[in-house]
Amino acid sequence: MWWKEKKQLRLFKHQLLITIISVFAVVVAMIGGSYAIFSSTSRADEYNVLKVGELEISYVDQGDGLGDILS
């Protein structure tokens, strides 16, 4: 019956290896996904613009110290 024990030991090693690889892959995917989400920046041509039908309200910060313009 020693071959059954040897077979069970080999099966356990395979399961352990697959588990370790799976956990590593999940951790790498989580770290990569978190990095991608938190490091992405979006650029828009128009900032702070609200359009509803014919009405358009925009907030423009010119950054020259003259105050902000709401049009």
KEMARRO-762122 format. One line per field, with one value per atom (N, C-alpha, C, O, CB): residue number from 1; residue in one letter; atom name; x, y, z. Coordinates in steps of 0.001 Angstrom, whole numbers. Glycine has a CB too. Layout:
# residues N
num <- c(NUM, ...)
residu <- c(A, ...)
atome <- c(CA, ...)
X <- c(X, ...)
Y <- c(Y, ...)
Z <- c(Z, ...)
END
This chain:
# residues 71
num <- c(1, 1, 1, 1, 1, 2, 2, 2, 2, 2, 3, 3, 3, 3, 3, 4, 4, 4, 4, 4, 5, 5, 5, 5, 5, 6, 6, 6, 6, 6, 7, 7, 7, 7, 7, 8, 8, 8, 8, 8, 9, 9, 9, 9, 9, 10, 10, 10, 10, 10, 11, 11, 11, 11, 11, 12, 12, 12, 12, 12, 13, 13, 13, 13, 13, 14, 14, 14, 14, 14, 15, 15, 15, 15, 15, 16, 16, 16, 16, 16, 17, 17, 17, 17, 17, 18, 18, 18, 18, 18, 19, 19, 19, 19, 19, 20, 20, 20, 20, 20, 21, 21, 21, 21, 21, 22, 22, 22, 22, 22, 23, 23, 23, 23, 23, 24, 24, 24, 24, 24, 25, 25, 25, 25, 25, 26, 26, 26, 26, 26, 27, 27, 27, 27, 27, 28, 28, 28, 28, 28, 29, 29, 29, 29, 29, 30, 30, 30, 30, 30, 31, 31, 31, 31, 31, 32, 32, 32, 32, 32, 33, 33, 33, 33, 33, 34, 34, 34, 34, 34, 35, 35, 35, 35, 35, 36, 36, 36, 36, 36, 37, 37, 37, 37, 37, 38, 38, 38, 38, 38, 39, 39, 39, 39, 39, 40, 40, 40, 40, 40, 41, 41, 41, 41, 41, 42, 42, 42, 42, 42, 43, 43, 43, 43, 43, 44, 44, 44, 44, 44, 45, 45, 45, 45, 45, 46, 46, 46, 46, 46, 47, 47, 47, 47, 47, 48, 48, 48, 48, 48, 49, 49, 49, 49, 49, 50, 50, 50, 50, 50, 51, 51, 51, 51, 51, 52, 52, 52, 52, 52, 53, 53, 53, 53, 53, 54, 54, 54, 54, 54, 55, 55, 55, 55, 55, 56, 56, 56, 56, 56, 57, 57, 57, 57, 57, 58, 58, 58, 58, 58, 59, 59, 59, 59, 59, 60, 60, 60, 60, 60, 61, 61, 61, 61, 61, 62, 62, 62, 62, 62, 63, 63, 63, 63, 63, 64, 64, 64, 64, 64, 65, 65, 65, 65, 65, 66, 66, 66, 66, 66, 67, 67, 67, 67, 67, 68, 68, 68, 68, 68, 69, 69, 69, 69, 69, 70, 70, 70, 70, 70, 71, 71, 71, 71, 71)
residu <- c(M, M, M, M, M, W, W, W, W, W, W, W, W, W, W, K, K, K, K, K, E, E, E, E, E, K, K, K, K, K, K, K, K, K, K, Q, Q, Q, Q, Q, L, L, L, L, L, R, R, R, R, R, L, L, L, L, L, F, F, F, F, F, K, K, K, K, K, H, H, H, H, H, Q, Q, Q, Q, Q, L, L, L, L, L, L, L, L, L, L, I, I, I, I, I, T, T, T, T, T, I, I, I, I, I, I, I, I, I, I, S, S, S, S, S, V, V, V, V, V, F, F, F, F, F, A, A, A, A, A, V, V, V, V, V, V, V, V, V, V, V, V, V, V, V, A, A, A, A, A, M, M, M, M, M, I, I, I, I, I, G, G, G, G, G, G, G, G, G, G, S, S, S, S, S, Y, Y, Y, Y, Y, A, A, A, A, A, I, I, I, I, I, F, F, F, F, F, S, S, S, S, S, S, S, S, S, S, T, T, T, T, T, S, S, S, S, S, R, R, R, R, R, A, A, A, A, A, D, D, D, D, D, E, E, E, E, E, Y, Y, Y, Y, Y, N, N, N, N, N, V, V, V, V, V, L, L, L, L, L, K, K, K, K, K, V, V, V, V, V, G, G, G, G, G, E, E, E, E, E, L, L, L, L, L, E, E, E, E, E, I, I, I, I, I, S, S, S, S, S, Y, Y, Y, Y, Y, V, V, V, V, V, D, D, D, D, D, Q, Q, Q, Q, Q, G, G, G, G, G, D, D, D, D, D, G, G, G, G, G, L, L, L, L, L, G, G, G, G, G, D, D, D, D, D, I, I, I, I, I, L, L, L, L, L, S, S, S, S, S)
atome <- c(N, CA, C, O, CB, N, CA, C, O, CB, N, CA, C, O, CB, N, CA, C, O, CB, N, CA, C, O, CB, N, CA, C, O, CB, N, CA, C, O, CB, N, CA, C, O, CB, N, CA, C, O, CB, N, CA, C, O, CB, N, CA, C, O, CB, N, CA, C, O, CB, N, CA, C, O, CB, N, CA, C, O, CB, N, CA, C, O, CB, N, CA, C, O, CB, N, CA, C, O, CB, N, CA, C, O, CB, N, CA, C, O, CB, N, CA, C, O, CB, N, CA, C, O, CB, N, CA, C, O, CB, N, CA, C, O, CB, N, CA, C, O, CB, N, CA, C, O, CB, N, CA, C, O, CB, N, CA, C, O, CB, N, CA, C, O, CB, N, CA, C, O, CB, N, CA, C, O, CB, N, CA, C, O, CB, N, CA, C, O, CB, N, CA, C, O, CB, N, CA, C, O, CB, N, CA, C, O, CB, N, CA, C, O, CB, N, CA, C, O, CB, N, CA, C, O, CB, N, CA, C, O, CB, N, CA, C, O, CB, N, CA, C, O, CB, N, CA, C, O, CB, N, CA, C, O, CB, N, CA, C, O, CB, N, CA, C, O, CB, N, CA, C, O, CB, N, CA, C, O, CB, N, CA, C, O, CB, N, CA, C, O, CB, N, CA, C, O, CB, N, CA, C, O, CB, N, CA, C, O, CB, N, CA, C, O, CB, N, CA, C, O, CB, N, CA, C, O, CB, N, CA, C, O, CB, N, CA, C, O, CB, N, CA, C, O, CB, N, CA, C, O, CB, N, CA, C, O, CB, N, CA, C, O, CB, N, CA, C, O, CB, N, CA, C, O, CB, N, CA, C, O, CB, N, CA, C, O, CB, N, CA, C, O, CB, N, CA, C, O, CB, N, CA, C, O, CB, N, CA, C, O, CB, N, CA, C, O, CB, N, CA, C, O, CB)
X <- c(812, 0, 865, 325, -929, 2125, 3020, 2811, 3091, 4468, 2311, 2092, 912, 883, 1848, -69, -1183, -709, -1136, -2294, 166, 703, 1550, 1493, 1544, 2328, 3157, 2294, 2605, 4109, 1208, 293, -419, -601, -730, -817, -1474, -519, -923, -2018, 743, 1738, 1967, 2064, 3063, 2052, 2238, 1023, 1186, 2483, -188, -1405, -1437, -1821, -2632, -1027, -978, 9, -287, -590, 1161, 2156, 1619, 1851, 3451, 910, 307, -745, -787, -327, -1591, -2624, -2008, -2488, -3569, -961, -289, 350, 262, 768, 982, 1606, 562, 766, 2394, -538, -1609, -2210, -2522, -2702, -2373, -2909, -1969, -2419, -3152, -683, 297, 333, 360, 1694, 333, 342, -932, -876, 499, -2067, -3336, -3371, -3799, -4506, -2926, -2900, -1954, -2283, -2466, -803, 154, -447, -285, 1443, -1139, -1754, -2841, -2948, -2342, -3636, -4691, -4088, -4575, -5608, -3035, -2385, -1778, -1913, -1295, -1120, -526, -1624, -1459, 312, -2726, -3831, -4437, -4782, -4912, -4569, -5119, -4183, -4636, -5380, -2904, -1939, -1890, -1890, -536, -1849, -1826, -3085, -3016, -1632, -4230, -5492, -5595, -6059, -6650, -5165, -5193, -4260, -4606, -4806, -3098, -2149, -2734, -2612, -804, -3362, -3937, -5083, -5214, -4431, -5899, -7032, -6558, -7022, -7976, -5634, -5231, -4175, -3913, -4724, -3570, -2565, -3087, -2369, -1352, -4303, -4850, -5327, -5902, -6017, -5077, -5562, -6320, -5949, -4390, -7360, -8140, -8021, -8038, -9630, -7904, -7817, -9057, -9477, -6502, -9617, -10792, -10506, -9747, -12062, -11113, -10952, -11670, -11180, -11475, -12828, -13613, -13820, -14329, -14976, -13422, -13600, -14844, -15130, -12355, -15568, -16697, -17738, -18088, -16208, -18223, -19246, -20501, -20456, -18761, -21627, -22911, -23797, -24053, -23561, -24265, -25121, -26447, -26489, -24434, -27533, -28872, -29670, -30021, -29547, -29956, -30701, -29920, -28797, -32085, -30522, -29891, -29067, -28275, -30954, -29247, -28569, -27188, -27053, -29407, -26176, -24810, -24207, -24155, -23925, -23751, -23097, -21680, -21476, -23875, -20708, -19322, -18586, -18841, -18611, -17680, -16849, -15428, -14876, -16959, -14831, -13505, -12561, -12812, -13540, -11494, -10463, -9260, -8576, -10092, -9006, -7915, -6577, -5541, -8154, -6563, -5332, -4421, -3244, -4603, -4931, -4073, -4333, -3825, -4269, -5108, -5332, -6411, -6597, -4079, -7123, -8154, -9519, -10515, -8231, -9556, -10824, -11334, -10805, -11845, -12341, -12914, -14096, -14763, -13350, -14340, -15391, -16459, -16163, -14808, -17685, -18827, -19658, -20144, -19673, -19814, -20577, -21706, -22462, -19674)
Y <- c(-1189, 0, 1266, 2361, -9, 1158, 2318, 3176, 4374, 1867, 2562, 3331, 4296, 5350, 2386, 3930, 4840, 6074, 7194, 4124, 5858, 6988, 7892, 9118, 6483, 7273, 8043, 8840, 9987, 7116, 8222, 8888, 10052, 11115, 7887, 9853, 10915, 12075, 13236, 10369, 11764, 12799, 13613, 14839, 12175, 12953, 13644, 14514, 15632, 12629, 14024, 14784, 16022, 17108, 13904, 15844, 16969, 18031, 19223, 16483, 17631, 18577, 19347, 20550, 17840, 18663, 19323, 20340, 21461, 18280, 19937, 20845, 22057, 23177, 20115, 21843, 22936, 23889, 25106, 22393, 23365, 24189, 25016, 26207, 23309, 24399, 25105, 26189, 27278, 24118, 25906, 26892, 28083, 29229, 26253, 27833, 28910, 29769, 30996, 28336, 29149, 29896, 30717, 31856, 28941, 30165, 30891, 32093, 33176, 29961, 31914, 33028, 34114, 35297, 32539, 33741, 34706, 35477, 36694, 33997, 34775, 35425, 36410, 37497, 34376, 36046, 36937, 38176, 39286, 36202, 37996, 39138, 40073, 41292, 38654, 39525, 40350, 41093, 42269, 39475, 40429, 41079, 42202, 43253, 40052, 42000, 43038, 44235, 45378, 42480, 43993, 45090, 45841, 47071, 44558, 45116, 45758, 46542, 47651, 44729, 45997, 46699, 47945, 48987, 45778, 47844, 49009, 50093, 51274, 48614, 49703, 50684, 51368, 52583, 50004, 50598, 51163, 52121, 53163, 50045, 51782, 52640, 53942, 55019, 51915, 53846, 55028, 55868, 56991, 54619, 55373, 56170, 56777, 57524, 55323, 56470, 57013, 58445, 58771, 56129, 59273, 60645, 60893, 60404, 61669, 61643, 61953, 63443, 64279, 61542, 63742, 65130, 65429, 64627, 65387, 66567, 66978, 68321, 69131, 67057, 68545, 69830, 70946, 72071, 69744, 70615, 71599, 71096, 69996, 71865, 71912, 71548, 72228, 73378, 71932, 71532, 72078, 72721, 73886, 73088, 71990, 72481, 71649, 70419, 72421, 72335, 71682, 72115, 73307, 72028, 71169, 71482, 70754, 69538, 71093, 71526, 70954, 71660, 72831, 71104, 70957, 71564, 72734, 72567, 72028, 73918, 75125, 75856, 76739, 76064, 75499, 76178, 75567, 74348, 76097, 76407, 75939, 76811, 78034, 75974, 76189, 76901, 76358, 75149, 76737, 77254, 76806, 77629, 78823, 76898, 76991, 77632, 77616, 76550, 76913, 78791, 78894, 79518, 80615, 79731, 78826, 79359, 79679, 78777, 78344, 80957, 81338, 81295, 81262, 82714, 81295, 81142, 82349, 82228, 79990, 83525, 84707, 85661, 86782, 85439, 85230, 86021, 87077, 87871, 86667, 87124, 88121, 87651, 88360, 88465, 86497, 85951, 84929, 84784, 87048, 84238, 83178, 83735, 84670, 81960, 83160, 83656, 82569, 81414, 84040, 82962, 82073, 82654, 83782, 81924, 81881, 82390, 81455, 81711, 82579)
Z <- c(0, 0, 0, 154, 1198, -160, -174, -1409, -1386, -104, -2508, -3731, -3579, -4216, -4913, -2727, -2473, -1709, -1990, -1689, -754, 9, -887, -785, 1202, -1757, -2673, -3651, -3971, -3437, -4122, -5035, -4337, -4931, -5586, -3090, -2335, -2069, -2124, -1015, -1782, -1544, -2822, -2761, -1052, -3963, -5237, -5560, -6050, -6369, -5294, -5507, -4606, -5041, -5252, -3345, -2411, -2893, -2801, -1004, -3398, -3900, -5108, -5230, -4275, -5991, -7155, -6715, -7221, -8102, -5770, -5286, -4592, -4761, -4331, -3823, -3138, -4141, -3974, -2172, -5166, -6192, -6948, -7184, -7169, -7322, -8026, -7138, -7619, -8478, -5860, -4925, -4786, -4811, -3556, -4643, -4505, -5762, -5669, -4216, -6927, -8187, -8338, -8802, -9379, -7959, -8063, -7131, -7531, -7751, -5902, -4947, -5451, -5371, -3534, -5959, -6494, -7666, -7758, -6931, -8561, -9717, -9288, -9856, -10665, -8307, -7824, -7170, -7381, -6829, -6381, -5731, -6778, -6666, -4747, -7779, -8839, -9603, -9930, -9814, -9887, -10597, -9761, -10302, -10958, -8468, -7598, -7517, -7586, -6199, -7373, -7300, -8627, -8643, -6932, -9727, -11044, -11316, -11846, -12126, -10970, -11168, -10306, -10769, -10870, -9063, -8182, -8700, -8679, -6751, -9156, -9698, -10930, -11085, -10051, -11798, -13019, -12701, -13343, -13940, -11732, -11381, -10759, -11134, -10422, -9806, -9057, -9759, -9328, -7723, -10805, -11495, -12794, -13460, -11782, -13151, -14398, -14170, -13132, -14924, -15148, -15120, -16414, -17481, -14941, -16295, -17488, -17784, -16881, -17307, -19031, -19484, -20315, -21150, -20310, -20073, -20842, -21490, -20959, -19940, -22627, -23303, -22551, -22461, -24737, -22019, -21293, -19868, -19654, -22000, -18904, -17502, -16949, -17285, -16670, -16117, -15373, -16279, -16091, -14369, -17239, -18155, -17957, -17978, -19637, -17764, -17602, -18761, -18931, -16224, -19554, -20698, -20543, -20356, -22039, -20623, -20591, -21668, -21522, -19174, -22741, -23836, -24423, -24898, -23356, -24386, -24919, -23852, -24182, -25488, -22593, -21495, -21277, -21166, -20200, -21216, -20948, -19857, -19995, -22244, -18775, -17688, -17592, -17484, -16327, -17632, -17526, -16490, -16334, -18883, -15789, -14778, -15304, -15574, -13382, -15451, -16043, -15020, -14521, -17356, -14716, -13832, -14705, -15190, -12676, -14900, -15783, -15079, -15743, -16342, -13770, -13023, -13046, -12710, -13533, -13437, -13479, -12316, -12309, -14789, -11349, -10159, -10299, -9376, -9766, -11398, -11619, -11119, -11258, -13089, -10558, -10114, -11092, -12194, -9927, -10693, -11527, -12303, -11860, -10665, -13445, -14341, -14461, -14768, -15759, -14217, -14391, -15525, -15439, -13060, -16577, -17726, -18062, -18999, -18948)
END
